[in-house]
């Protein structure tokens, strides 16, 4: 044991310049990779934050649709490029209401109940940062209003 310890202490071989350069290169690659990982992770978290806020704004608009009576839903809810705030980022909200005549009871003049609007399709789109957007949609039936009241 003592002999082994003496051999280690007396060993005069040091670290060469090439070994030092390789070690520095490896450490540099590891540090840059770690920083890149943190940077991309932070960017993804920020993107997800705004998507969640946009989702809340869109869901709120769809819930607002239930406040309007069936007859004025299309006229009252439709909007184009209305300014909204996603915390510290400006965005726009577009709401499109489309009347749908389902063919289960006939269409147009042959409609059994003489009602050519069976459903309304409501789509809300939130856009921000010029390249990001989120859309939610739902279908609302006239019969929802009969049950809800």
C-alpha positions as CSV (number, residue, x, y, z in Angstrom):
1,X,0.0,0.0,0.0
2,X,2.8,2.4,1.0
3,X,4.7,1.5,-2.2
4,X,1.7,2.2,-4.4
5,X,1.2,5.6,-2.8
6,X,4.8,6.5,-3.3
7,X,4.6,5.5,-7.0
8,X,1.6,7.8,-7.4
9,X,3.3,10.7,-5.7
10,X,6.6,10.3,-7.6
11,X,4.9,10.1,-10.9
12,X,6.0,13.2,-12.8
13,X,3.7,12.9,-15.8
14,X,1.4,15.9,-16.0
15,X,-1.5,16.9,-18.2
16,X,-0.5,17.7,-21.7
17,X,-1.7,20.7,-23.7
18,X,-3.7,18.4,-26.0
19,X,-5.6,16.8,-23.1
20,X,-6.4,20.3,-21.7
21,X,-7.6,21.5,-25.1
22,X,-9.9,18.4,-25.5
23,X,-11.3,18.9,-21.9
24,X,-12.0,22.6,-22.6
25,X,-13.7,21.6,-25.9
26,X,-15.9,19.0,-24.2
27,X,-16.9,21.4,-21.4
28,X,-17.7,24.1,-24.0
29,X,-20.0,21.8,-25.9
30,X,-21.7,20.7,-22.7
31,X,-22.2,24.3,-21.5
32,X,-23.5,25.5,-24.9
33,X,-25.9,22.5,-25.1
34,X,-27.2,23.2,-21.6
35,X,-27.8,26.9,-22.4
36,X,-29.6,26.0,-25.7
37,X,-31.8,23.6,-23.7
38,X,-32.8,26.3,-21.2
39,X,-33.4,28.9,-24.0
40,X,-35.7,26.6,-26.1
41,X,-37.5,25.4,-22.9
42,X,-38.2,29.0,-21.9
43,X,-39.5,29.9,-25.4
44,X,-41.8,26.9,-25.3
45,X,-43.1,27.8,-21.9
46,X,-43.9,31.4,-23.0
47,X,-45.7,30.1,-26.1
48,X,-47.7,27.7,-24.0
49,X,-48.6,30.6,-21.6
50,X,-50.1,32.6,-24.4
51,X,-52.0,29.6,-25.8
52,X,-53.6,29.0,-22.4
53,X,-54.6,32.6,-22.1
54,X,-56.0,32.6,-25.7
55,X,-58.0,29.4,-24.8
56,X,-59.5,31.2,-21.8
57,X,-60.5,34.2,-23.9
58,X,-62.0,32.0,-26.6
59,X,-63.9,29.8,-24.1
60,X,-65.3,33.0,-22.5
61,X,-66.6,34.2,-25.9
62,X,-68.3,30.9,-26.5
63,X,-70.0,31.1,-23.1
64,X,-71.1,34.6,-24.0
65,X,-73.0,33.1,-27.0
66,X,-75.4,31.4,-24.5
67,X,-76.5,34.9,-23.2
68,X,-78.0,35.9,-26.6
69,X,-81.4,34.8,-27.6
70,X,-81.6,32.5,-30.6
71,X,-83.1,35.1,-33.0
72,X,-80.3,37.6,-32.5
73,X,-77.4,35.4,-32.0
74,X,-75.9,35.8,-35.5
75,X,-76.2,39.6,-35.5
76,X,-75.1,40.2,-31.9
77,X,-72.1,37.8,-31.6
78,X,-70.4,38.1,-35.0
79,X,-67.3,40.2,-34.9
80,X,-64.1,40.7,-36.9
81,X,-60.6,41.5,-35.6
82,X,-61.7,42.9,-32.2
83,X,-58.7,43.8,-30.0
84,X,-58.1,41.6,-27.0
85,X,-55.3,41.5,-24.5
86,X,-53.4,38.3,-23.7
87,X,-51.8,39.7,-20.5
88,X,-49.0,41.7,-22.0
89,X,-49.4,40.8,-25.7
90,X,-52.1,42.3,-27.9
91,X,-54.2,40.1,-30.0
92,X,-57.4,40.0,-32.1
93,X,-60.6,38.0,-31.7
94,X,-62.9,37.0,-34.6
95,X,-66.2,35.4,-34.0
96,X,-68.2,33.8,-36.9
97,X,-71.7,32.6,-36.6
98,X,-73.0,30.4,-39.4
99,X,-76.6,29.2,-39.8
100,X,-76.9,25.4,-40.6
101,X,-79.9,23.7,-42.1
102,X,-79.5,20.0,-41.2
103,X,-81.0,17.6,-43.7
104,X,-82.5,15.3,-41.1
105,X,-85.8,17.1,-41.4
106,X,-85.4,18.2,-45.0
107,X,-83.8,21.3,-46.4
108,X,-85.0,24.6,-47.8
109,X,-88.7,24.3,-48.9
110,X,-89.1,20.7,-48.0
111,X,-88.1,21.3,-44.3
112,X,-90.7,19.4,-42.2
113,X,-90.7,21.9,-39.4
114,X,-90.5,24.9,-41.8
115,X,-87.4,26.0,-39.9
116,X,-84.4,26.3,-42.2
117,X,-82.0,27.1,-39.4
118,X,-81.6,24.0,-37.3
119,X,-78.2,24.8,-35.7
120,X,-75.8,27.7,-35.5
121,X,-72.1,27.0,-35.8
122,X,-70.0,29.5,-33.7
123,X,-66.3,29.7,-34.2
124,X,-64.0,31.9,-32.2
125,X,-60.4,32.6,-33.4
126,X,-57.8,34.3,-31.3
127,X,-54.7,35.5,-33.1
128,X,-51.5,37.1,-31.6
129,X,-47.8,37.6,-32.4
130,X,-48.6,37.6,-36.2
131,X,-48.0,33.8,-36.4
132,X,-49.9,32.3,-33.5
133,X,-53.6,31.6,-33.4
134,X,-56.1,29.3,-31.7
135,X,-59.7,28.5,-32.7
136,X,-62.6,27.0,-30.8
137,X,-66.0,26.1,-32.2
138,X,-69.3,24.8,-31.0
139,X,-72.8,24.1,-32.4
140,X,-75.8,25.7,-30.7
141,X,-79.3,24.4,-31.2
142,X,-82.5,26.4,-30.8
143,X,-83.7,23.7,-28.4
144,X,-80.9,24.6,-25.9
145,X,-82.9,27.8,-25.2
146,X,-86.1,25.9,-24.5
147,X,-84.4,23.7,-21.9
148,X,-82.3,26.4,-20.3
149,X,-85.2,28.7,-19.5
